[in-house]
Amino acid sequence: MTSYLSIMMYGVGGIVVTGMALLVAFQEKLVYVPVLPGLTKSYPITPARLRLIFDDVWLTSSDGLRLHSWFIKYSHDCRGPTILFLQENAGNIAHRLEMARIMLQNLHCNIFMLSYRGYGASDGYPSQQGLIRDAQAAVDHLSQRTDIDTSQIVVFGRSLGGAVGAAVTKNNPDKVAALILENTFTSILDMAGVLLPFLKYFIGGSLSKGPKILNFVVRSPWNTLDIVGQVKQPILFLSGERDEMIPPLHMQMLYAKAAAHNKRCTFVEFPTGMHMDTWIAGGDHYWKTVQTFLQQTLNEKKADESHPESNDSVTL
């Protein structure tokens, strides 16, 4: 019996050590995927290929990195909303151009597509604080432009981009008018057990009941659940019910946490939406949902600015 228990203890210890080694060595490669397997880091297409009106924009982050972006205009004189689009973790902004083209058609907005550090033509290597710095550089740039209505800057984050978007929206209550989250996780701590199931016994966030003894080695925890509860701007949650990568429960928990502190939250589910195709599976309903949210939110913002004495919360 003693020998058996010793073997069990050594086995558990080996799993813990192996898990820690994997996290320390490879965690950034699990969270951040700038290059899709079999492809290069370069852009396969540019907005010019789709005949879009755009500017190449180069930003400098607060820690001195050079970041590449595209500012895509709906028209030369468009003064409507400007969406700061924060992408998923895999690939670069060029892989989202077809979606951006359809977004332009349906929402009649400008789109700022930020290439995170280490992605596309941007310098550096991705990290949690680094991506937040990158998004801040984009918000600062947009807020200083003279060719857009700077009161209508909306952050749109998908998956990893939702974690980045929640953080930068919370940090900029006077610069960001609203936030849209699509298929975003509660935290990387909660996702560890989804990506590597054996880790759920040692790492976890709000969804875990395990000992969480390896949480301290996670360099990019992305605690979106905590952050979203501090966002004061209106939030639209877009959830694909067939998301095969991030359990839909994560979006439900994000909404519940936000709505407990913020009356201007809207949650919409798309029954056939998967992780990467909710915007396709949702069809017209998806785009009408986003369009309605933008119209209501931005109209209410204008009304509040015109009549600051009646600046009460309004439920969408």
N, C-alpha and C positions, 0 to 999 in steps of 0.2 A: 504493500500500500504506500509506504514511504517513497519507494522508487517511482511509483506511478504518479504521485503528487509532485515529485521533483521534476519529472518529465513534463507534466502539465505546466508547472511554473516556468520552466525553461522555454516551453512553447509559447506561452503568453508573452514572456519577456522578449522572445525573438520577434514576435509580431509587432510589439511596441517599438522595438529598435528598428525593424525594417520600415515600419510606417513613418517613423521620425526621419530616417535616412531619405526615404522617397520624398517627403515633404520638403526637407531642407534642400535637396538637390534639384528637384524637378517641379516644385509648386508653381513657379511662374509660367512654365511651359503648359501646365494644366489650365491655368486661368487665362493666360494671354497667348493668342495664336495669330501673330501678325502675318504669317505666310501659310497659305493653305497647302496641304500635302500635294506634291507634284507640280506646284506652280512657283513662280518667282515673286519677289517682293514688289516688283514694278507694277504699274497700273496696266491692266489689259486694255482698257479704253479710257477716254476722257470725255468730259461734257461736250467737247467740240464734235466728237464722233456722233453724238445724239442731237447735234445742232441746237444745243442749249446756250442761252446767254449767260456767260460766267466770267468771273475774275479768278486768276490764280492769286491766292493770298498767303503770304508768309508771316507767321507770328513768331514772337520770341517769348518763351515761358519765363516765369519769374526766376527760375534757376538757370536761365541762359540757353535753353535748347531751341533750335530752329524747327518750327512746326509748319507743315504744309496743309493747306485747306483750299476748298473751292467754295466761292460765294456764287450761287446759281440764282439768277433773277427770273421771276415770272415774266416780266417785261422790263423795258428800259426805264420806265417811270413808275414801277410798282411801289406803292406805299402801304401795302397791306401787311399782314403778319410776316415775320421772319422767323423761321424755325431753325434752331440749332440742333442738328441731327447728330446724335451720339450713337455710334454703331455697336453691333454685337462684337464678340471677341475675335472671331475668325475672319481672316482676309483683310482687305482694305476698303477705302471709300469707293473705289471704282466698282467693286462688286455690288454696291448699293445704288448705282446710277439709274438702273431701270426703274427701281422703286421710287427714286427721287423724281424721275420724269413723270411718273403717274401721279405722284403727290402734287407736283406743280399743276397738272391738269385739273385735279379734283379740288384742291384747296386754294388755288390762285395766290400762292404765297412765295416768298423768297426762301431759299434753303442754304444754310451754311453747313458744309460737310467738313468736319474736323478730322484730320488724320492724327491719331494719338502718337505720342513718342514711340519710336520703334516700328511704327506702322507706315506703309507706303513710303513717301519721300521724307518723312520726318526723322529727325535725329534721335539718338538715345535709345533707352530700353524701358519697357513698360513697368510700372509699379503703381500701387494704389495712390499714394500721394502725388506721384508724377502725373497720372491721368487727371486727377482733380486740378492740378496746376494748369494742365493743357486746356481743360474746359474753361477754367477761369480766364485764361488768355483769350479764348474765343468770345466769352461774354464781354470782356473789357473792350475788345475790338469792335464788336457789334454795337455796344452802347455809345461808341464814339463816332460811328459812321454818320454822315450827313445825308445819305441817299436813301435812308429807310426811316420808318417811324419807330424810334427806339423804345417807345412805350408798349410795343407789340412784339417783344422778343419772347418766344416760347421754346422751352427745352423739350426735346423729344428723345427719350432714351429707350433703346430696345436691348433686352437681356443685360449683358454687362454694362451697356450704355445707360441703362436705367439706374444702376448703382451710381455711376458717374453723375448722371443727370440729377438725381435726388440730392447729392452732396452739393453740387454747384448751385442748384435752385435754392436750397436752404441758406447758402452763404450769400445769396444776392437777392434779398427780398425787394430791393428797389430797382433792380435791373431786369429781372426775369418776371414776366407777367403770369406765366402758367407752366405746368409740367405735365407731360404725357409719358406714362410708363407702359411698356409692352413686354410681357413675358419675362419679368425680372425676378431675381431670387431675393429671399429674405436676407441671406448672408452666404458667404463662401464657406463659413463654418458648417452651415446646414447642408451645403452642396457637396461637401467632402464625402459624405457617406453615399451620395448619389453617384458621384464620379468613381469612387473607389469604395465599394460597399463595406469592406472590412474595417474601414476607418471610422464608421459610424459608432463603433464602440469606444473610440478614443478622442474623437473630435466632434463638436457639435455646437449649435447655437440654440435658438429658441425652440426648435423642433426636437432637440435631442434630450434624452433622459440619462445618457451615459455619463461616465466620469469626466469626460472632456480633458483628459490629462495631457493631450498634445496640442491644445488650442494655442499655447504660447509660442509654438514654432511657426504658426501661420502668419506670413508677412503681409498678406493682402486679405484681411478678414471681410472687408466690404459689408459692414453691418447695416444694410439698407433698412431693415426693420426699425432700427433706432433712429436713423436719419429721417425717414419719411414722416415719422410722428412729429417732427419739428418743422416741416415745411408749412408755411402759412398761405402760399398761393394756391389757387385752384389746381386740382389734380384729376386727370383722366386715366383710369386703369383699363388697359385693353388686354384681355386674357384669352389665349387659345386653350380650349378645354382638352384638346388632344396633344398638348405640349409633351413631347417625348424626352426632353432634356431637363427642363425645370418643372417639377410637379406643380400643377395649377394651384395647389394649396398655398404655395408661396405668395402668389398674387392675391389670393383671398385674405391672407394674413396681413399683407402690406396695406390693403384697402382698409381692413378693420382697424389697424393701428392708426392710419392717417385720419380716418373718419371720426375716430374718438376724440381728435383734437382739432379737426378742420371740417367745417360744415360744407365746404365747397369741393366735395369729392364725388366722382361718378365712376361706377364700376360696370363694365360691359363685357359679357362673355361671348365667344364665338365658338359654337359647338364643334366645328370641324377644323378649327385652327390648330396647326402644329407650331413648333417653336419658330421656324423660319418662314412659314407661309401664311401666318394669320392675316396679313394684309391682303393676300390673294384669296384665301378661303372666305374671308369676310365679305368680299365683293363690294357692292354699292353700300351695303349696310355699314361696313367698316369706315368708308370715307365719309359717309353722311354723319356718322357718330363723331368723327374728329371735326368735321366742318361745323356741326352744331355746337360742340364744346368751344371751339375757337370763337364763334360768333357770340355766344352767350357770355363767355368769359371776358372777351375784349370789349364788348358793348357795356358790360357792367363796370369794367375798369374805367372806361371813358366817363360813364355817368358818375362814378364815385369821384373822379378828378374834377368834374364840373360842379359837383355838389358835395364837397368834403364834409359838410355838416351832417349828411345823412349816410355816412360810410358804415352801414351795418352789413353783417354777413348775409349772403343770399345763398340758399341751397339750390344747386342746379337740378 
